[in-house]
Amino acid sequence: MKSVLFVDDDINLLQSLQRILHKMKGTWAMDFVSSSSEALALLKTKKYNCVVVDYKMPGINGLELLKFVAELLPEARKILLSGQVDEDVYAEAKSITDKYLPKPCQPQELVKALEELLQ
């Protein structure tokens, strides 16, 4: 079974993702955390096939977190979600991530991206 880690400081969004992705529970093992520090703690103890991260978070932002992911789990696929359409962020994200999705994105768009990356 493929494993996915979702990281977003918006608790409501995480809860929404959990409800929406509940149907994928038999396909993917999923963890949902609300901070980069929680994510780093999990990344040191668990292997993930994909990490989905929000860009704008307190402390370590999404791009910085994905750099750690690349070091700890180089084979893991990486998705960055961002509500900011900043060309500099997008340019840097392209070199680090496998997929960059605008936030908010439609749930089916996120599921499709995960399915493609986890094949």
N, C-alpha and C positions, 0 to 999 in steps of 0.2 A: 504494500500500500504506500502511495506517495504521501509525503508530509509537507504541510504548508504552515508557515508562521505569518500571522497578520499583526502589524504594529501600527497603532494610531492612537493619539492622545484623546481623541473624541470618543468617549465611552458610548454615546448613543449610536455612533456609526459602527463601532465594534459589535454592539448588541444587534444592530440591524443586519450586519454581515453574518453573524452567527445564525440568525433566523433564516435568512435567505439561503445560506449555504448548508443548512441542516440536511437537505436532500442529498448532498454530496458526501455525507458522513461515511458511507460504505465504500467510497472511492478514495477519499483523502482523509488522513489524520490531520486535524487542524488545531492549532493553538492561537489564542487571541490575547494580546497584551497591550497595555496602554502607555508604555514608555520604552524608550531606548534602553534604559538600564535593565528593565525586566527582560527585554529581548536579548541583550548581551548575556545575561545570566543563563537563559535557555540555550542560546547558541553554543555556550561552552559545555553543555551537558547533552544536548540532543542534536541529531543530524536532520536537516530539512532539505527537501528537494527544491523548495521555492520559498522565498521570503517576499512578502508584500508590505511595503512601507509607505507611510505618509511622509511627505517632504517636510512640512512645517510642524515641528514638535519642539517643546522646550528642551534645553540641554543639547543633546546630540541630535542634529537634524537627520532627515531620511537619507540624504546622500552620504553623510559621514557614517551612518549606521551601515549602509550598504558596502562601504569600503571595508568595514570590519567583517562583514559577511563574506566578502571576496577573499579575505585573508583566512578566516576560520573554516569556511566551506566553499572552496573555489569552484566546485562543481554545481553548487546551488544556483538556480535561476533566480533572477531579481526583477521585481516590478516596483516602480515608484509611482505613487499617486500624488498629484499636486493640484491644488486649486489656483496656483500661481502660474500664469503663462509668461514666464520670464525666459527670454532667449538664452541668457547665461546659464540658468539652471538646466534648461533643456539640453544645451550643448554639453554640459558636464554630465548630465544624466545619461546621454547617449553612450558615453565611454564606459559607464559603470553598470548600467541596467540592460536587461533583455527586453523590457517593455516599459514605456512611459505612458500612463493613462491620466487624462484630465480628471479632476475631482470637482464635482461628483460625477462618477461614471455609472452607467446603467449596470445593474447586477449581471445581466447576461453578457455584457462586454467583458467584465472581469472574469466570469466563468469561462468564456471563450478563450481569453488570453491564458488563463491557467491551464486549460485543456491542451492548448497548442504547445505551451512550454513544458508540460509534464508528460508529453507523449513518449 
